[in-house]
Every structure is written in structure tokens, then in C-alpha cells.
Amino acid sequence: MKNIAYIILFITQLVMAQSFDQGNALYKKGDYKGAAAQYEGILKEGKESAEVYFNLGNAYYKLNQVAPAVYYFEKALLLDPGNKDAQINLGFAQKMTIDDIKATPRVGFSKMIYNATGSYHYNTWGWIAVSFAFLCLALFIGYYFSGSTLLKRIFFVGMFVAAGLLVLSVISAIYVKSQKNRENYAVVFPEVVSVKAEPRENAQDAFILHSGTKVNVLQSEDNWDKIQLADEKIGWINKKDIKKIKEQL
């Protein structure tokens, strides 16, 4: 049975690779719609990767479809936060959006903490912590085997400095991860949509949003999601009008 499972897995991976290559070939020929269909087919089979999402974002960008372009670049960055190409292309796609929403600046202690930690993903902070852990070990070994009093002092002080930086790195990783866990971003897909003041169809319009705008989902109620914009405006939008980035296809 294991052999059969391995064979099926191998065939599936081969088919996925062929679909990916076919999508790339169509993209190079300028058939962006066909390329997108190939990449979408891979996702429908339950296979995802940063590369597939990135290429899909590129295909929709070429098709001037801003919402799926933004959405799939965001999906690529969800799997590969350090993908510089996806970050750059996401910036290009966001310039196609109509809504010009200015983020509310952080102030005070919150701004200081965010500026100190927010530049890196929590995975990056984790690797930094691991590096300081190895440095602590190396300094301890140096301290233990050193025959010079001066060197022992240097290794001892260095060990405590590295330990302090290790603790700060772990705290930074925990803080950044907690901030990320509070985020539940989604992308608006219709060309124009009315955001309501209350979660009902006949409620007063709070504001209007357009295709490709990124929102943060705060809570859900029946067929409605409570959303917040970067400028901290809040309203209710029908669930069918947005697509959450963290949800699997």
C-alpha cells in the first residue's frame, strides 16, 4: 500500500510540475489568461506554493485585474515573507487601486516598539535568537577553556551580553507574532462596494470601497464581516465581497 501511495504522490507531483511549466510557457507567450488558468488548476488540486501564487499574481497584474493580483501577491508573501519580488510587485499592483487610504501613524511607546521589531518577520527574529544562542554557547566554551584571566572576563561579559540579546530576540519574535495573529486581512473584489454602518443590507452606507483594497477583518456576524481600514475607519461588508488572505482555497 505504501508503494502505491508513493506512486500516486509521484504522479501527482509530476502533473503539478507539468501544469506549472505549461503556465510559465503560456505566460512567456503573452497568454496571461491561459497561464492563470493553469496556475488556478494547481491550487484547485490542493497544491499551493509561494511560486504558484507569485506567478498567478503576475498573470492577473498583466490582465489588469487588480483584486486577484493583490490577493495572490499577498498569498505569496504569507508563505514566503522575505520574497522581495513579491513585495515589489505587490506595490505595483496596489498603485492600480482607486482607494487612497493613509495608514494612521503609531504614536508613543507603541511606535517605539513597532519600529524596533516590526522591520523583521517573527521567523527572522527566531533565527536571530538561534544565532545568539550559538554565540552564547561559543562564548561559554571560550570562557571554560580559557587559561587567561583577562580572556575569561571578556568571554564572561560577552556571554551575558549575548544572553541579553537572545532574550530580546525571543521577546521581539513573540511580539511580532502576536501582532500578526491579530491581523486577518482580506481583499475587496467587486469593482465598487458599499460598506455599511451596521450588518444589514438596508443599513446606512459608511463608505465606499473599490477593487483591490486591503481590509482587516475584526469579526463576523452571519453573512457580514466587520472590517477596519488602515486609517482606522470601521464598517460592515458582505462576506461575498471580500476574500480572506489566510483562508485556503
N, C-alpha and C positions, 0 to 999 in steps of 0.2 A: 504493500500500500504506500509505503514511504517513497518507493521508486516512482510510482505513478504520480504522486503528488509533486515530486521534483520535476518530472517530465512536463506536467501541466504548468507548473510555475515557469519553467524554462520557455515553453511555447508562448505563454502569456507575455513574458518579458520581451521575447523576440518580436511579437506582434506590436507591442507598445513602442519598441525601438524603431520598428519599420514605420509606424504611424508618425512618430516624431520626426524621422528623417524625411518622410513624404511632406509633412507640414513645412519643414525647413526648405525643401526644394520648391514647393509652391510659393512660399514667401519670397524666395530669391527671384522667381519668375514674375513677381508682382501680383500673384493671385492671392491677395490677403484674405479674401472671404473663404477660399478653399483651405488656406493654411489654418485659419481659425477653426474651421470645421474639423480638421484633423486633430488639432490640439484639444478641442472640446470633446472629441471622441475618446481621447486618452483619459480625461477627467471622468467621463461617464462610466468608464470601466473601473473607477475607484482608484486610479493611479494618479498621484499628484507629485509634483516636484517644483522647486523654485524655477528651474529652467523652462518647464512647460508653462507655468504662469507668466514668466517674463516674456516668452515668445508670444503668448496669447495677448498680453498687453500691447506688445509691439504691433501685432496684426490689427487689433482694434484701433490703435492710435492711427495707423495708416488709413483705416477706413473712416476716420474722423468720428468714431463713436466714443465719446469722452467717458461715459459712465463705466462701460466694461473695461476700457483702458486703465482708468484709475483703479478700479476694483482689482484687476489682475496684477497690476504692479504692486499694489498693497499686499495681495496674497503672496507674491514672490518674496517681499520683504518680511512677511510673517515667518516664512520658512528659512530665509537667509537674510537676517537683519543687516549684515555687512555688505550686501550686494550694491556696490557703488553705481553700476549701470542702471539697476532698477530704481535707485534713488534719483538719479539724473533724469531718467525717462518719466518717472512719476511727476517730477517738477514740470516737465514739458507738457504732460497731459493735464495737469492742474491749471496750467495757463489757458487751457481751452475752456475752462468752466466760466460760467457767466457770473456766479455769485462771488463777490469780493469781500470775504469775511476776514476781518482783522482779529487775530487772537488777543484776548485780554492778557496783558503782561502780568507776570508774577511779581509780587512785592514782598519786602521784608525777609524774614527768616526762610520762608518757603522758596523765594527766589534764590537765596544763597545756597540752600541745599540742592535745589534742582540744577543750578549752574555748576555745582561741584560734582554732581553724579550723573546728570542727565545726558551727558555727551556720549556715554557708552551704554551698550545693551547689558542687561544683567548677566548674560553669558560671558561677555568680555570681562566684567568685574569678577566673575567666578574664576576665570583663567588668571587674572591678575592676583587673586588671592592664592591660587595654587602656586604661582611663581614665588610669592613672598614666603609661602610655607617651605618650599625647597630652599630658599635663601636662608631661612631660619635654621633649617637642618644643617646646611653647609657651614654657617657661622658657628653653630654649636659644635660641629665636628672640629672646626678650626680652633675653637676655644678649648676643647677637651684635649686635643693632641699638641697644642702649642706649648713650647717649653719656656717662652719668654713672658715675663710678667706684663710688659707693655702690650704685646700681641694679645694676651688673654684679655686685657682690659678693652682693647679695640674690638675684639670679637664679641665680648660680653655686651658692650654698648650697642654694637651693630645688631646683635641678636634681638635686643629689646626694641630697637627702632623698627626692625623688620617685622617683629611680632605686632607692634602697634599698627603698622601699615597693613598687615594681614587682617587685623580686626576691622580696620576702617574699610578695607576692600569688601569684606563679608557684609558689613552693615550697608555699604553702598549697593551691593548686589540685592540684598533683601529689600531696600528702599525702592530701587528701580523696579524690581519685580512686583512689588505691591502697587506701584503706580500703574504698571502695565496691566495688572489684573483688574484695576478699576476702569480700564478702557474697554469699551465694547463698540468699536467703530463700525459704521456701515456707510454705504454709498447710495445716494439718490439716483434712481434710474430713469423715471419719466422726464420728459423734456421740461415740464413745468408741473409743480405740485403745491397745493395749499397745505400749509402746516396749521393745525387747529389749536385753539386755546384750550380745548377740552377733548377727551377721547370719544367724540361722536361726530357723525357726518355733517349735521346741521349746526355745529358749533361755529363761533366766530373765527375768522381767519386770523392767525397770529402773525404770520409772514409767509412769503413765497420762496420756494427753493427751486433750483434748476438741476438738470442732469449733471452728474459727476461730483456734486458737493458731498463732502465727508462730514458725517454727524456722529455723535456719541450717544448710544442708546442707554438711557438711565433705568428704565423699567418698562414692563409690558402689561397691557390690560386688554384682554380679548383680542380684537384684531388691530389694536393700536400700540404703537411704541412711543414712549416719551423720550424726546431727543434733546440734546444740547449742542449748540454750535460753539465754535472756537471763541466767539465773542460773548459766550455765556447766555445767549438767548435760548429760551426753552419753549417747546411746543409738542404737540402730538401729531404723529404721521401714521398713515395706514401702513401696516406691515408689508403689504404687497408692493409698496413704492420704494422700498429700500432693500438692499442686500447686505447682510452682515458679513464682515470680512473673516471673522473667526469661525463661521459655520462651514462645515464640509458640504461639498456639492452632493 
